Amino acid sequence: MTLRRRARSVARMERRENLDAFGLISLIGFSALLGFNQVVIKFVNEGLQPVFMAGIRSFGAMIILYLWMRWIGLRPVFARAVWWSGLLSGTLFAGEFILLFVALDLTTVARTSVMFYTMPVWFALLAHFVVPGERLNGLKILGLALAVAGVALALLTRPGAGQGSIAGDIMALVGSFGWAGIAIIARATAFAGVAPMMQMYWQLSVSAVILLIAAPFFGPFVRDFQPEHYFGVAFQIVIVGAGVFLFWFWLLKRYPAGAVTSFSFLAPIFGVVFGWLLLDETVGMSLIGALALVCLGLVLINRPRRA
């Protein structure tokens, strides 16, 4: 079997009704990678201006995704029927990462993770009004209230000097709103009929243009770029910008969506742990309490409905 045929056979792999050992390990690893990614962004920000780096990532990942699609015999098609929803999705994608990358320039990885990974909370709230079958029930409302309380606790309690700013915290939080908006577009508009890989191509191509045009307004492109920053840039483009998102779509195709999204509470935990472990960030009891409230809220929001 050729490599190309093997790739196609993997893409068509049998769908599972429940998580198996591979799915469990994959989702834990995926969440850990998302948490570690915040550390990498903050590290690369020391060498490159944040918005410029975000633009490089989108552009590089777009090229990799294009080559992958051509290799498996697909061609990007920008259908007129989804033109506006595709542009809106890509614009929100750009705004989300402007806010995230700049937030990590201003505040800590731990605090950014607590704020940014509340996305399922805002998605659940919006979906209640615009997505059929996504109504809030008592448990979900309780989860939403707990998560909001956790965000409020994190915002109202400040770490030690030099350990974060309120502006950075708010930018990370607003970035999660953009992420939730992208998910709503993918569920409640004509964009839902677009293949996940092409949705991603829309987001990367539109955001690459917006981010690279916006970058000059955020200062010089190069700060104190060192050889080791190349590894961070490569990690962002190849592993996160292209590989992680493709793997996420593959997981959603292979396993039930509820089981996949239920692991979203792990991402902020890993973000806080990596920030403390690798960057020596202050993680006080107030932030731990905020993290616990947010994670418990995410668990309740993602709790599957009983048949």
Secondary structure, 3 states (H helix, E strand, C coil): CCHHHHHHHHHCCCCCCCCCHHHHHHHHHHHHHHHHHHHHHHHHHCCECHHHHHHHHHHHHHHHHHHHHHHCCCCCCCCHHHHHHHHHHHHHHHHHHHHHHHHHHHCCHHHHHHHHCCHHHHHHHHHHHHCCCCCCCHHHHHHHHHHHHHHHHHHHCCCCCCCCCHHHHHHHHHHHHHHHHHHHHHHHCHHHHCCHHHHHHHHHHHHHHHHHHHHHHHCCCECCCCCCHHHHHHHHHHHHHHHHHHHHHHHHHHCCHHHHHHHHHHHHHHHHHHHHHHHCCCCCHHHHHHHHHHHHHHHHHCCCCCC
